[in-house]
Amino acid sequence: MYRKIGFTTTDSFSNAQTNNIPIANYGMTMSKFDSSSPSPTVSFSGWNGINFYTNTAERMKISSSGKVGIDVTTFPTNPLYANYKLFVKGGVLTDEIRVSLSSNGTWADYVFYDKYKLMPLSEVETFIAANKHLPNVPSAKQVKEEGINVSEMFRIQQEKIEELTLYIIEQNKKIEALETIVKSKK
């Protein structure tokens, strides 16, 4: 099926109409003409980016600075989020995600280096009693206020796993030493 496009004006500085596709200065809106129900719409604007609508509700937008929003009406203005590009309201479901470390990021293998000072368990216990969270882990209040950086949280959790491994090895050595003492006394 072929459709014809017609313009209703010859003035290049005025609005033009192409069978319910108005073309305005610095932008264009395309929608299916259906007077009985709302229709899907795409709006292009020279200053504001691209907006996608269904049933007259904005569903997605791409800003002129390249930020993408899905089901968000405005982009966050909090400076913590200034460098982020994708904003989604309602969550994201995927079967795979890869998070990379920043170019200056480190992984938690430093825990296994000789210069790493593993906190004695008694100090960990004192810290937890006073702060209600693990050392070097953000508090619930901080996470609520600032959110979390997923790659940083993975690193922190890996640090704690590696520290736990060292504590287990240390405990195992103590158990083996005690078993040796018990066996020698028989």
URGI-V742098 format. One record per backbone hydrogen bond with DSSP energy under -0.5 kcal/mol. CO is the residue of the C=O (numbers start at 1). NH is the residue of the N-H. Records with the same first field share a line. If there is no record, write none. Layout:
CO=NH, NH
This chain:
10=12
11=14
16=23
20=22, 31
21=18
22=24, 29
23=16
24=27
26=46
27=24
28=44
30=42
32=34
34=37
39=56
40=32
41=53
42=30
43=51
44=28
45=49
49=45
50=62
51=43
52=59, 60
53=41
54=57
57=54
59=71
60=52
61=69
62=50
63=66
67=63
68=87
69=61, 71
70=89
78=81
79=82
81=84
85=68
87=70
88=90
98=100
102=105
107=110
108=111
109=112
110=113
113=116
116=118
120=123, 124
121=125
122=126
123=127
124=128
125=129
126=130
127=131
128=132
134=137
139=143
140=144
141=145
142=146
143=147
148=150
149=153
150=154
151=155
152=156
153=157
154=158
155=159
156=160
157=161
158=162
159=163
160=164
161=165
162=166
163=167
164=168
165=169
166=170
167=171
168=172
169=173
170=174
171=175
172=176
173=177
174=178
175=179
176=180
177=181
178=182
179=183
180=184
181=185
182=185
183=186
